Amino acid sequence: MKKSQRLNVIVDLYVRQEREALEAMGTSQQRLADQQNQLDQLVQYRLEYLQRFEARQRAGINVGQLLEFRAFADKLDGAIEGQRRQVLQCERDLQKARGLWEQCHQRTKSLKRVKELAAVDEAKTEQKREQAEQDDRAARSRRDDGTGRA
């Protein structure tokens, strides 16, 4: 089996690994987008909640309602902070997945180049072999004609 054919098996393996890394990166991107969307929704809800709170405050509310509003606002703040941590973790995961994909991509690209060079080298060797055979046949046919001169 020729070197380029043997390398083909390895290239196929690396292409598959690169594809899997790309899919993992896509999954990470989607997860980040989902988490960021959820954070945006929480921030928007908190803003709307505080606007309703201010409107009710102007209309007048009792201390119990004030404490409930503030307690819920604190829970929202905690949820938002937790979601921000989730977004940051997803960003780190995406960077890691992107790095892995880039590494796989470079490795695949390099190996494809090695395979191409091996195929070119094999083609040159085959051409030289064919030329040598033709030269040998031509030399034999001259000798067989009896005109074989050195």
C-alpha positions as CSV (number, residue, x, y, z in Angstrom):
1,M,0.0,0.0,0.0
2,K,1.3,3.4,-0.9
3,K,2.2,6.0,1.7
4,S,-0.5,8.4,0.4
5,Q,-3.1,5.6,0.8
6,R,-2.0,4.8,4.3
7,L,-2.2,8.5,5.1
8,N,-5.7,8.7,3.7
9,V,-6.9,6.5,6.6
10,I,-5.4,8.9,9.1
11,V,-6.7,12.0,7.3
12,D,-10.2,10.5,7.4
13,L,-9.9,10.0,11.1
14,Y,-8.7,13.6,11.6
15,V,-11.4,14.9,9.5
16,R,-14.0,13.1,11.6
17,Q,-12.4,14.4,14.8
18,E,-12.4,18.0,13.3
19,R,-16.1,17.6,12.4
20,E,-16.9,16.4,15.9
21,A,-15.0,19.4,17.4
22,L,-16.9,21.7,15.1
23,E,-20.2,20.2,16.2
24,A,-19.1,20.6,19.9
25,M,-18.2,24.2,19.2
26,G,-21.7,24.8,17.6
27,T,-23.3,23.2,20.6
28,S,-21.3,25.5,22.9
29,Q,-22.3,28.5,20.8
30,Q,-26.0,27.6,21.1
31,R,-25.7,27.0,24.8
32,L,-24.1,30.4,25.2
33,A,-26.8,32.1,23.1
34,D,-29.5,30.4,25.2
35,Q,-27.9,31.4,28.5
36,Q,-27.4,34.9,27.3
37,N,-31.0,35.1,26.2
38,Q,-32.1,33.9,29.6
39,L,-29.9,36.5,31.3
40,D,-31.4,39.2,29.1
41,Q,-34.9,38.1,30.0
42,L,-34.1,38.1,33.7
43,V,-32.7,41.6,33.4
44,Q,-35.7,42.8,31.5
45,Y,-38.1,41.3,33.9
46,R,-36.2,42.9,36.8
47,L,-36.5,46.3,35.1
48,E,-40.2,45.9,34.5
49,Y,-40.7,44.7,38.1
50,L,-38.9,47.7,39.5
51,Q,-40.9,50.0,37.3
52,R,-44.2,48.5,38.6
53,F,-42.8,48.7,42.1
54,E,-42.0,52.4,41.7
55,A,-45.5,53.0,40.3
56,R,-47.1,51.3,43.2
57,Q,-44.8,53.1,45.6
58,R,-46.0,56.5,44.3
59,A,-49.6,55.3,44.8
60,G,-48.7,54.3,48.3
61,I,-48.1,50.8,49.7
62,N,-47.8,49.4,53.2
63,V,-44.6,48.2,54.8
64,G,-45.4,44.5,54.2
65,Q,-45.8,45.0,50.5
66,L,-42.6,47.1,50.5
67,L,-40.7,44.2,52.2
68,E,-42.2,41.7,49.7
69,F,-41.2,43.8,46.7
70,R,-37.6,44.2,48.1
71,A,-37.3,40.5,49.0
72,F,-38.4,39.5,45.5
73,A,-36.0,42.1,43.9
74,D,-33.2,40.6,46.0
75,K,-34.1,37.1,44.7
76,L,-34.1,38.5,41.1
77,D,-30.7,40.1,41.7
78,G,-29.4,36.7,42.9
79,A,-30.9,34.9,40.0
80,I,-29.3,37.5,37.6
81,E,-25.9,37.1,39.2
82,G,-26.2,33.3,39.0
83,Q,-27.1,33.6,35.3
84,R,-24.2,35.9,34.7
85,R,-21.9,33.2,36.1
86,Q,-23.6,30.7,33.8
87,V,-22.9,33.0,30.8
88,L,-19.3,33.4,31.8
89,Q,-18.9,29.6,32.1
90,C,-20.5,29.1,28.7
91,E,-18.1,31.7,27.2
92,R,-15.1,29.8,28.7
93,D,-16.5,26.5,27.4
94,L,-16.9,28.1,23.9
95,Q,-13.3,29.3,24.0
96,K,-12.1,25.9,24.9
97,A,-14.2,24.2,22.2
98,R,-13.0,26.8,19.6
99,G,-9.4,26.1,20.6
100,L,-9.9,22.4,20.3
101,W,-11.5,22.8,16.9
102,E,-8.7,25.1,15.7
103,Q,-6.1,22.5,16.9
104,C,-8.0,19.7,15.0
105,H,-8.3,21.9,11.9
106,Q,-4.6,22.7,11.8
107,R,-3.7,19.1,12.3
108,T,-6.0,17.9,9.6
109,K,-4.8,20.6,7.2
110,S,-1.1,19.7,7.9
111,L,-1.8,16.0,7.4
112,K,-3.6,16.7,4.1
113,R,-0.6,18.6,2.9
114,V,1.7,15.7,3.8
115,K,-0.6,13.3,2.0
116,E,-0.6,15.6,-1.1
117,L,3.2,15.7,-1.0
118,A,3.4,11.9,-0.7
119,A,1.1,11.5,-3.7
120,V,3.2,13.9,-5.8
121,D,6.4,12.1,-4.8
122,E,4.7,8.7,-5.7
123,A,3.7,10.1,-9.1
124,K,7.2,11.3,-9.8
125,T,8.6,7.9,-8.8
126,E,6.1,6.2,-11.0
127,Q,7.0,8.4,-13.9
128,K,10.7,7.7,-13.4
129,R,9.9,3.9,-13.3
130,E,7.9,4.1,-16.5
131,Q,10.5,6.1,-18.2
132,A,13.2,3.6,-17.2
133,E,11.0,0.7,-18.5
134,Q,10.5,2.6,-21.8
135,D,14.3,3.2,-22.1
136,D,15.0,-0.4,-21.3
137,R,12.5,-1.6,-24.0
138,A,13.9,0.8,-26.5
139,A,17.4,-0.4,-25.8
140,R,16.4,-4.1,-26.1
141,S,14.6,-3.5,-29.3
142,R,17.7,-1.8,-30.8
143,R,19.8,-4.8,-29.7
144,D,17.2,-7.2,-31.2
145,D,17.4,-5.3,-34.5
146,G,21.1,-5.9,-34.6
147,T,21.8,-2.2,-34.6
148,G,22.6,-2.1,-31.0
149,R,25.3,0.5,-30.7
150,A,26.4,1.7,-27.3
